[in-house]
Amino acid sequence: VFVEITLNRYDDHALEVFGASLARIPEVIEAHLVTGEYDYLVKVAVAGTRDYERFLRERLYRIEGIRHTRSTFALRAMKQSIGVDPLEIP
């Protein structure tokens, strides 16, 4: 599941606390501070929709400072690369 997250505040302390909170959640396998309409793009691994609902209620929504989230479920991975060095791409 890809989760777009918008925070209430954007100061350094709020971003640091939120990022540290995400890092402690085992279901979060990637978290990126991004530009655009939302603040974070987070990749979450769960077994299904019931586990995702539990993740939202028991983990993510307990982090202070979240204003809005939007979730997108990946149906199929079209490409996955691990360990690509961008300096070696022609």
Beta strands, then each sheet from edge to edge (+ up, - down):
strand 1: 2-7
strand 2: 28-33
strand 3: 40-44
strand 4: 66-72
sheet 1: 2+ 3- 1+ 4-
end
